[in-house]
Structure formats: C-alpha cells, structure tokens
Amino acid sequence: MEIKFRGKQVDSGEWYVGFYAKGRHGGHYILSEYNGLETNAHSVDGDTVGRYASLKDRNGADVFEGDIVRASYSITLPAHHAAPESTEEHKNAVCQVVFENAQYRLRNPKSLWCKGLCWAYDLEVIGNIHDNPGLLEVAA
C-alpha cells in the first residue's frame, strides 16, 4: 500500500502530493521529493490535507480523501419488522470520498447510507470538496 497525502498550498492554491508533516507550531506541510536528493516542504492548508485511498479511478487518477467522484455501487438494506431485505442501486452517483470508521467510504448526499469505497464497481474523480463543493450541492 502506497502512503501519500495531498494538500493545497496556502498562498498559490497549488496542490502538492507527498508525505504529510505537522510542525511544532501548528503548520501543515506536504514534503515532496525534489531531484531525487532533496525534499521540498510546501506549506498547505491543514483542512485540505487528504490521504491517498490506495485506489485509482477508471482513468488512472489517484483517489484521495476529499475527492468528489461519480460512482456506481449497490447497497443491500437489512430486513426489519416493516420491510424485507432490499437492494438500493446507485449508478453514476456523485459522492464524496471520506475516511470514517477506519475505512474509506462514499458519502452520497441523496442517500442516508454511506458505503465502503471498496464496493464501488465504477469510479471517476470529477473534482474535490475544496475546489468544487458545488458538485455535491447539485447532486443533492
């Protein structure tokens, strides 16, 4: 499993990928390799830091926590006293990638359920919550 993080630089708004470090005085940094011998430390907004989910989308793009994806997946809803077990199918649902309960999950604003990212059978990164929050509002 590859461990890397992504964060948005405070001044320029540029995204950097590498190792994450938090400074003694509260600063947040993405450490990226420079020419194979040195490391650059980029000051980033701590709220934008997201970990790589060890998954690529259908186009080969890395999927990070905080990404907004178009995903297809199904959820089996458990039976209870008023209804039998059923399956809820989501095709091309716009979801946010979140890390909660020790796993990466898809949070769909149209559904009460949050499904594990591993259950998606088709996935495409279409933006992220920091640069494109409107994508989720349109989907809701």
N, C-alpha and C positions, 0 to 999 in steps of 0.2 A: 504494500500500500504506500503510495506516494503521499508525503505530508507537505503541503504548501498552503499558503494563505494569499488572499488578495485584499488590497486596501487602496483607498482613494487619497491621493496627496492633498494636503490641506490647501496649499497655495494655487497649484496649477489645475487641480481636478483630474490629473492623470492617474490611471490605475497602475499599480505595481503588483507583481506576483513574486513570492519568495517566502522566506521564513518570517515569522512574526515575533517581535520583541516589545515588551513594555518597559519603558525607562523607569528609573527610580523616582523621578519627579512627575510621573504620570503620562509622559509622552508615549505615543504608539508609533512603531516603526516596522516597515517591511524591509528586510535585508535581501538584496538581490546581488547575484554574482556579477562582477564586472571583470571582463577579460580573463576569467579563469583563475586569477591570482588574488584579486581584491574583492571586497564586498562594499556595496553602496547601501547606506541606511537612508531610507526615504521616510520622512515624517508624514504620517497619514492620520486621517480622522478615525479614531477608535471605533466609532459607530458603524463604519463602513467595512471593517475587517470581517472577512468570512473565510471559512476553511474549505478547501477542496473536498468534494464529496467522493473522490476516487471513482468518478464516473464521467464518461463523455456522452454528449448528445449525438443525435443521428448524423450531424455534420462534423463530428470530431472535436467540437468545442468542449473545453473543461466545464464542469458544472460545479458552482460554488454556492455555499450558504448565502442567501440573499438574492440569488438569481430568480428571475421570473421565467417560467418555462411553459411551453404548450405540451401537455402530456395526455396520453391515453392510458387508462387504468380502470380496473373494476374493484368494487368493494362488496364483500359479502356481509350483509347485515344480519346479526344474530336474531334468532326467533325469540319472541317474548309472548306474554299472555294474550296480546291482542292481534299479533300478526305472525305468519310463518317466516322462516328464513327467506331472504330475498337478496338479489344481486343488483347493485346500482352501478351502471356502466357510465364512464366518463370518457368521451372522445374529444380530443383537442381542447381539453380544459386548461384554462390559464391559471397557474398555481405559483405560489412562492415556495422556494426550497428553504426549509427551516431545519434547525437541529434541536430536537427536544426528545425527552425520554430516551436519551442515549442512542438516537438514530436520526438519520436524515429523513425528512418527511415532506410530503407535498401538502401545502395548505391551500385549499380551494375555497375562495370566498363564496361560491354558490352552494357549498355543501357544509354540513355540520361536522363531517368526518375529515380527518387528516390521515392520509395514507402513507405508509413507508415508501420511500423513494424507490426501493428495490422492486416494487410491484408495478412500476410504470413499464409498459411494453413499447412505448414510442415517446420520445422526449426530444424537445428542441428548445434551446435557450433563445429567448426573444428579448431579453433585457435584464435589468436588475432593479431592486426595490429603491435604490438610491438615485439612479439616473432616470428611471421610468416608472414611478409609483402609479401613474395614471393607468398603466396597463391592467393593474388589479382592479381599479375602480370601474373601468369599462367592463371588465369580466363579471363584476358582482351584479 
